[in-house]
Amino acid sequence: MTPRLILINRDYTRLWFGQAVSSVGDAVFSTTLVLWVATVLAKGEAWAPMAVSGVLMASSVAVLVIGPLAGVFVDRWDKLATLLRTEVVRGALVVVLTVVSFLPTDALPSGAWLALVYTTVLLLHAAGQFFSPARFAILADLVTGEADRARAAGIGQATGETAWIIGPPIAAPLLFTAGIQWALLFNALSYAVSYVAIRSIDVRPSAGAAEAKDSAPKPARKQKTSLRREFADGVRFFARSRFLVALLLLAVIGQFGLGALSTLNVFFTTDNLHADAHLYGYIGMAMGVGGIAGALSGGRVVQWLGARRSTWVSLLVSGVLLVAYSRQTGFLGGIALLFVFTVPLTVLNTAMAPLLLAAAPAEFRGRVMAVFYPVTKLASMLAAVLSGWLAGSVLRDVAGSVGGVRFGPIDTIFAASGVIVVLAGVFAWLALPGTEEAEVAAGKAAKGTVGKETEEMPAESPEKEVAGAVAEEAVAEKAAAAAVTVDRAAGTGSRHATPPAGAYGHRPPPDHERGSPE
């Protein structure tokens, strides 16, 4: 009988334990930096809000600039070694900031402190862009089958949500009683725990994949491709996969539909729900609890309905509930509906995991994530900016009633966002295949990508003949992998990882490379 402390399997449990500790560390770290910048470095200054926003911008720049290229290197490197080295780098960065923080605050100008904070956050998230796709790839050898992959996604999201309920209350007392140094040291130690947990994992490639690789013909000579060529191959593969393009469109549409909530909900709470600003924290708590409930039930829902059906049903339900939330006028009713709204929203993240994983062959996993995550991150940023601009300018003076129902600027934006999410659900219903079809399509897209590379190489040059031999070997390997994938889909299920949470998430952790993708 499997012990109750084992989640899915022993190696996944070890990886999860490292995630759980490090996610709390991330929550403490991020909350501490925001509080320290706002209440110490920029206390009483008119530029304080801008200084705080700089912390968030530093993380976004790392995602958008480093993320697209990181996947190429992850596909080249050993995945377990990449995870371990990334944790060492991130731990060292936090240790350096911790040591400097022992200096008195007036020892350096405010600008120097802010530059140090921004640089540390930027480098931490830059390193995280290597961690996230490597973890995505390595979970492919730890978790098997659609139901278990959905469970892993749900567990990861529940862990991340729990961390953001536990972490911030720890951060404030640590900062104001013990000092920023101990809050930073807490995060540094969490990287050490994550390192130990990852190092204890026994990662072995599946027998089918190893057999397919051994049976593939060997070239006379290997040729190392350029970074630009490999990145272009990844983008070409993504573009050739109608399934991946459909998933990306869903994520982008969903971000534009839901981005308004994170930007304008504080104003909706005070203006529409008629609540004091100090009660806004309960809004976040309701969403956190709803996220945990959705994450823990997501695996069972996917097992009942399947990943494809769970995706479009969750979108439809979330959109309808968001429209209903926009019509609330009481605080208690708003909190209750927001809790219910977050449950299917989190189930959606869980349901999309097996679909995304099925569409990403092993040799392209890093590059698939390097395209998917930065694009959705950019969509989230644009959605936040657009909703704020609409509420503050174009729709600022919107007021009226239709059939006795009153409308204002913010509730109108929320209602429109809900309609957009519903439309995304209709699109998912019409456009998404199941996981087995996605796996077969992924194999065809991979072969088509390599085939195109082979066609582009003339046969007259001896060097290009060698390159052609390498391409032919890749075709054989990918064809064998595709066959193995189809066999697994019909039998024991293919081994895949879970994607980054927050594709539709209302509040993804700042460093969810260590939280979800789970």
C-alpha positions in Angstrom: 0.0 0.0 0.0 1.4 3.4 -1.0 2.1 5.6 2.0 -0.2 8.6 2.4 2.8 11.0 2.4 3.7 10.0 -1.2 2.2 12.3 -3.9 1.9 10.4 -7.2 5.4 8.9 -6.7 8.5 9.4 -4.5 10.5 11.5 -7.0 7.6 13.8 -7.7 7.0 14.1 -3.9 10.6 15.2 -3.5 10.3 17.8 -6.2 7.0 19.0 -4.7 8.6 19.4 -1.3 11.3 21.6 -2.7 8.6 23.6 -4.5 6.6 24.0 -1.3 9.5 25.4 0.7 10.8 27.6 -2.1 7.4 28.9 -2.9 7.0 30.2 0.6 10.5 31.7 0.4 9.5 33.4 -2.9 6.4 34.9 -1.3 8.3 36.1 1.7 11.1 37.6 -0.5 8.8 39.4 -2.9 6.5 40.8 -0.2 9.6 41.9 1.8 11.1 43.8 -1.1 7.9 45.6 -1.9 7.4 46.6 1.8 11.0 47.6 2.2 11.1 49.8 -0.9 7.7 51.4 -0.1 8.2 52.0 3.7 11.9 52.4 4.1 13.8 53.4 0.9 11.0 55.6 -0.6 9.1 56.5 2.6 7.2 59.7 2.1 8.5 60.3 -1.4 6.3 61.1 -4.3 8.1 58.6 -6.5 7.4 55.7 -4.1 4.7 54.0 -6.3 7.1 54.2 -9.3 9.9 52.7 -7.2 7.7 49.7 -6.2 6.5 49.2 -9.8 10.2 49.0 -10.8 10.4 45.7 -8.9 7.6 44.2 -11.0 9.0 45.6 -14.2 12.4 44.1 -13.6 10.8 40.6 -13.4 8.8 41.2 -16.5 11.8 42.4 -18.5 13.6 39.1 -17.6 10.7 37.1 -18.8 10.3 38.9 -22.1 14.0 39.3 -23.0 15.6 36.1 -21.6 12.7 33.7 -21.8 12.5 33.2 -25.6 16.2 32.3 -25.8 16.4 30.2 -22.6 14.4 27.4 -24.1 17.1 26.7 -26.8 19.8 26.2 -24.1 17.5 24.1 -22.0 16.9 21.7 -24.9 20.7 21.4 -25.3 21.7 20.9 -21.7 21.1 18.2 -19.2 17.9 19.0 -17.5 18.7 17.9 -13.9 22.1 19.7 -14.0 20.3 22.9 -15.3 17.9 22.8 -12.3 20.7 22.4 -9.8 22.9 25.0 -11.3 20.1 27.5 -11.5 19.3 27.0 -7.8 22.9 27.6 -7.0 23.0 30.9 -9.0 19.7 32.2 -7.5 20.8 31.3 -4.0 24.1 33.1 -4.5 22.3 36.2 -5.7 20.1 36.3 -2.7 23.1 35.8 -0.4 24.9 38.7 -1.9 21.9 41.0 -1.4 21.5 39.7 2.1 25.1 40.5 2.9 24.8 44.1 1.5 21.6 44.6 3.4 23.5 44.5 6.7 24.8 48.0 5.8 22.8 50.9 7.3 20.2 52.2 4.9 21.9 55.6 4.8 25.2 54.1 3.8 24.1 54.1 0.2 22.0 56.6 -1.8 18.4 55.5 -2.4 19.2 55.2 -6.1 22.0 52.8 -5.4 19.8 50.6 -3.2 17.0 50.6 -5.9 19.5 49.7 -8.6 20.8 46.8 -6.4 17.3 45.5 -5.8 16.2 45.8 -9.4 19.4 44.1 -10.6 18.9 41.2 -8.2 15.3 40.7 -9.2 16.2 40.9 -12.9 19.0 38.3 -12.5 16.8 36.0 -10.3 14.1 36.0 -12.9 16.5 35.6 -15.8 17.9 32.5 -14.1 14.3 31.4 -13.5 13.7 31.4 -17.3 16.1 28.4 -17.5 14.6 26.7 -14.4 11.0 26.7 -15.6 11.4 24.9 -18.9 13.9 22.5 -17.4 11.5 21.6 -14.7 8.7 21.3 -17.3 10.9 18.8 -19.3 12.1 16.8 -16.3 8.6 16.2 -15.0 8.1 14.3 -18.3 10.1 11.4 -16.7 8.4 11.7 -13.3 4.7 11.8 -14.1 2.8 9.6 -16.5 -0.8 9.6 -17.8 -3.3 12.4 -18.3 -4.9 12.0 -14.9 -1.6 12.1 -13.0 -0.4 15.0 -15.0 -3.6 16.9 -14.1 -3.1 15.9 -10.5 0.5 17.2 -10.6 -0.8 20.5 -12.1 -3.4 20.8 -9.4 -1.0 20.0 -6.6 1.4 22.6 -7.9 -1.2 25.3 -8.1 -2.6 24.5 -4.7 1.0 24.7 -3.3 1.6 28.1 -4.9 -1.7 29.5 -3.7 -1.0 28.2 -0.1 2.4 29.8 -0.2 0.8 33.1 -1.0 -1.5 32.8 1.9 1.4 31.8 4.3 4.2 33.9 3.0 3.0 37.6 3.2 2.0 37.3 6.9 5.5 36.0 7.7 7.2 38.7 5.7 5.9 41.8 7.5 6.9 40.6 11.1 10.3 39.5 9.8 10.9 42.9 8.2 9.7 45.1 10.9 11.0 43.1 14.0 14.0 41.2 12.8 15.1 43.2 9.8 15.2 42.7 6.0 18.3 40.6 6.4 16.5 37.7 7.9 13.6 37.8 5.4 16.2 37.6 2.6 18.1 34.8 4.3 14.9 32.8 4.6 14.6 32.9 0.8 18.3 31.9 0.4 17.7 28.9 2.6 14.7 27.9 0.6 16.9 27.7 -2.5 19.2 25.4 -0.6 16.2 23.1 0.4 15.1 23.1 -3.2 18.6 22.1 -4.3 18.8 19.2 -1.9 15.3 18.0 -2.9 16.1 18.1 -6.6 19.4 16.4 -6.2 17.7 13.4 -4.5 15.5 12.8 -7.6 16.3 9.7 -9.7 15.5 10.8 -13.3 15.6 8.0 -15.9 14.4 8.2 -19.5 11.5 6.0 -20.3 12.4 2.6 -21.8 10.5 3.3 -25.0 12.3 6.5 -25.6 15.7 4.9 -24.9 14.9 2.0 -27.3 13.8 4.4 -30.1 17.0 6.4 -29.7 19.2 3.3 -29.8 17.5 2.0 -32.9 17.9 5.2 -34.9 20.7 5.3 -37.5 23.9 7.1 -36.4 25.5 9.8 -38.6 29.1 9.7 -39.6 29.7 13.1 -38.0 27.8 15.5 -35.8 27.4 19.1 -36.5 26.5 21.6 -33.9 23.8 23.9 -35.0 23.7 27.6 -34.2 21.7 29.3 -31.5 19.7 31.2 -34.2 19.0 28.0 -36.1 17.7 26.2 -33.1 15.6 29.1 -32.0 14.1 29.4 -35.5 13.4 25.6 -35.5 11.5 26.0 -32.2 9.4 28.9 -33.5 8.8 27.1 -36.8 7.7 24.0 -34.9 5.3 26.1 -32.8 3.9 27.8 -35.9 3.4 24.5 -37.7 1.4 23.1 -34.8 -2.2 24.2 -35.1 -2.8 22.8 -31.7 -0.1 24.9 -30.0 -1.3 28.0 -31.8 -4.8 27.3 -30.7 -3.7 26.9 -27.1 -1.6 30.2 -27.3 -4.6 32.0 -28.7 -6.7 30.7 -25.8 -4.2 31.9 -23.3 -3.9 35.4 -24.9 -7.7 35.8 -25.2 -8.0 34.7 -21.6 -5.4 37.2 -20.4 -7.2 40.0 -22.1 -10.4 38.8 -20.6 -9.1 38.5 -17.1 -6.4 41.1 -16.9 -8.9 43.8 -15.9 -9.7 41.9 -12.7 -6.2 42.2 -11.2 -5.9 45.8 -12.2 -9.3 47.2 -11.3 -10.6 44.9 -8.6 -9.4 47.2 -5.8 -11.5 50.1 -7.2 -14.5 47.7 -7.8 -14.3 46.7 -4.1 -14.5 50.3 -2.9 -16.9 51.8 -5.5 -19.2 48.9 -6.5 -19.1 46.7 -3.4 -19.1 49.7 -1.1 -16.4 48.3 1.2 -13.6 50.1 3.0 -10.2 49.7 1.4 -8.8 47.8 4.4 -11.2 45.0 3.6 -9.5 44.4 0.2 -7.3 41.8 1.7 -10.2 39.5 2.1 -10.7 39.6 -1.6 -7.3 38.1 -2.1 -7.9 35.6 0.6 -11.2 34.5 -1.1 -9.4 34.0 -4.4 -6.6 32.1 -2.7 -9.0 29.7 -1.0 -10.9 29.3 -4.2 -7.6 28.6 -6.0 -6.7 25.9 -3.6 -10.2 24.3 -3.9 -10.0 24.4 -7.7 -6.5 23.0 -7.8 -7.2 20.1 -5.5 -10.4 19.2 -7.4 -8.9 19.8 -10.9 -7.4 16.4 -11.3 -10.6 14.7 -10.5 -12.5 16.9 -12.9 -10.1 16.2 -15.7 -10.4 12.5 -14.9 -14.2 12.7 -15.2 -14.5 15.0 -18.2 -11.2 14.7 -20.0 -8.7 17.6 -20.5 -10.3 19.0 -23.6 -13.9 19.2 -22.3 -12.7 20.5 -18.9 -10.9 23.3 -20.7 -13.8 24.7 -22.6 -16.4 24.0 -19.8 -14.1 25.9 -17.3 -13.8 28.8 -19.7 -17.6 29.1 -20.2 -18.3 28.8 -16.5 -15.6 31.3 -15.5 -16.8 33.8 -18.1 -20.4 33.6 -16.9 -19.4 34.0 -13.3 -17.2 37.0 -14.1 -20.2 38.7 -15.7 -22.3 37.9 -12.6 -19.5 39.3 -10.4 -19.6 42.6 -12.3 -23.3 43.0 -11.2 -22.6 42.6 -7.5 -23.2 45.6 -5.1 -22.6 44.0 -1.7 -19.2 43.0 -0.2 -20.3 39.5 1.1 -22.0 38.6 -2.1 -18.9 39.8 -4.1 -16.5 37.7 -2.0 -18.7 34.6 -2.3 -19.0 34.9 -6.0 -15.3 35.7 -6.4 -14.5 32.5 -4.5 -16.8 30.5 -6.8 -15.3 32.2 -9.9 -11.7 31.2 -8.9 -12.5 27.5 -8.7 -13.2 26.8 -12.4 -10.5 29.3 -13.3 -8.0 27.1 -11.5 -9.5 23.9 -12.9 -8.8 25.5 -16.3 -5.1 25.7 -15.6 -5.1 22.1 -14.5 -7.0 21.0 -17.6 -4.7 22.8 -20.0 -1.7 21.1 -18.6 -2.1 17.7 -20.3 -3.1 19.4 -23.6 0.0 21.6 -23.7 2.2 18.7 -22.7 0.8 16.4 -25.3 1.7 19.0 -28.0 5.3 19.4 -26.9 7.7 16.6 -28.0 10.8 16.0 -25.8 13.2 17.7 -28.2 11.1 20.9 -28.3 9.8 21.2 -24.8 12.2 24.0 -23.7 11.5 26.1 -26.8 7.8 25.5 -26.7 7.7 27.0 -23.2 10.1 29.7 -24.3 7.5 30.9 -26.8 4.3 30.2 -24.8 5.1 31.8 -21.5 6.6 35.1 -22.7 3.7 35.7 -25.1 1.1 35.1 -22.4 3.1 37.3 -20.0 3.1 40.1 -22.6 -0.6 39.7 -23.1 -1.1 40.0 -19.3 0.9 43.2 -19.2 -1.0 44.7 -22.1 -4.3 43.7 -20.6 -3.4 45.4 -17.3 -2.4 48.6 -19.2 -5.4 48.5 -21.5 -7.9 48.0 -18.7 -6.4 50.8 -16.6 -6.4 53.2 -19.6 -10.1 52.4 -20.5 -11.2 52.9 -16.9 -9.3 56.2 -16.5 -10.1 57.8 -19.9 -12.4 56.3 -22.5 -15.0 54.8 -20.1 -14.3 57.2 -17.1 -17.7 59.0 -17.5 -19.8 55.9 -18.5 -22.9 55.8 -16.4 -26.5 54.8 -17.0 -29.0 52.0 -16.7 -30.7 49.5 -19.1 -33.8 47.8 -17.9 -33.2 49.0 -14.4 -29.7 47.6 -14.3 -27.1 50.4 -13.7 -23.7 50.4 -15.4 -20.5 52.2 -14.5 -17.0 52.1 -16.0 -15.4 49.3 -14.0 -18.4 46.9 -14.0 -18.8 47.5 -17.7 -15.1 46.4 -18.3 -15.6 43.4 -16.0 -18.8 42.4 -17.9 -17.0 42.8 -21.3 -14.1 40.7 -19.9 -16.5 37.9 -18.9 -18.0 37.9 -22.4 -14.5 37.6 -23.9 -13.8 34.6 -21.7 -17.0 33.0 -22.8 -16.0 33.5 -26.4 -12.6 31.9 -25.6 -14.6 28.9 -24.2 -16.5 28.6 -27.5 -13.3 28.8 -29.4 -11.8 26.0 -27.2 -14.9 23.9 -27.8 -14.5 24.2 -31.6 -10.7 24.2 -32.0 -9.1 21.9 -29.4 -8.6 18.2 -30.1 -8.0 15.6 -27.3 -4.6 14.7 -26.0 -4.1 11.7 -28.2 -4.8 13.7 -31.3 -2.4 16.4 -30.0 0.4 13.8 -29.5 0.0 12.5 -33.1 -0.1 16.1 -34.5 3.0 16.9 -32.4 4.9 14.1 -34.0 3.9 15.2 -37.5 4.8 18.8 -36.8 8.2 17.8 -35.5 8.9 15.7 -38.6 7.6 18.4 -40.9 9.9 21.0 -39.2 13.0 18.8 -39.7 11.9 17.9 -43.2 11.8 21.5 -44.1 15.3 22.0 -42.8 16.5 19.1 -45.0 14.9 20.6 -48.1 16.6 23.9 -47.5 20.1 22.3 -47.7 21.5 21.8 -51.3 23.3 18.5 -51.9 26.3 19.8 -53.8 28.4 20.8 -50.7 30.1 18.0 -48.7 29.5 20.0 -45.5 25.8 20.3 -46.3 25.6 16.6 -47.1 26.8 15.9 -43.5 24.2 18.4 -42.2 21.6 16.5 -44.3 22.6 13.3 -42.6 22.1 14.9 -39.2 18.7 16.1 -40.3 17.8 12.6 -41.5 18.8 11.1 -38.1 16.6 13.7 -36.4 13.7 12.7 -38.6 14.2 9.0 -37.7 14.5 9.8 -34.0 11.4 12.0 -34.0 9.4 9.5 -36.0 10.3 6.8 -33.5 9.4 9.1 -30.6 6.1 9.8 -32.2 5.3 6.1 -32.6 6.2 5.5 -29.0 4.0 8.4 -28.0 1.0 6.9 -29.9 1.6 3.6 -28.3 1.7 5.1 -24.8 -1.4 7.1 -25.5 -3.2 3.9 -26.2 -1.7 2.1 -23.3 0.1 3.4 -20.2 0.1 7.0 -21.2 2.9 9.3 -22.3 5.3 10.9 -19.8 4.8 14.7 -19.7 5.3 17.6 -17.4 3.0 20.3 -16.2 3.1 23.8 -17.7 3.6 27.0 -15.8 0.7 28.0 -13.8 -0.8 31.3 -14.3 -1.6 31.0 -18.0 -5.1 32.2 -16.9 -4.2 32.7 -13.2 -5.5 35.7 -11.4 -2.3 36.2 -9.4 0.7 34.0 -10.4 3.6 34.1 -8.0 6.4 36.4 -9.1 8.8 33.5 -9.3 6.5 30.7 -10.5 9.4 29.0 -12.1 9.8 27.4 -8.7 6.1 27.2 -7.9 3.9 25.8 -10.5 4.3 24.6 -13.6 3.8 23.1 -12.0 
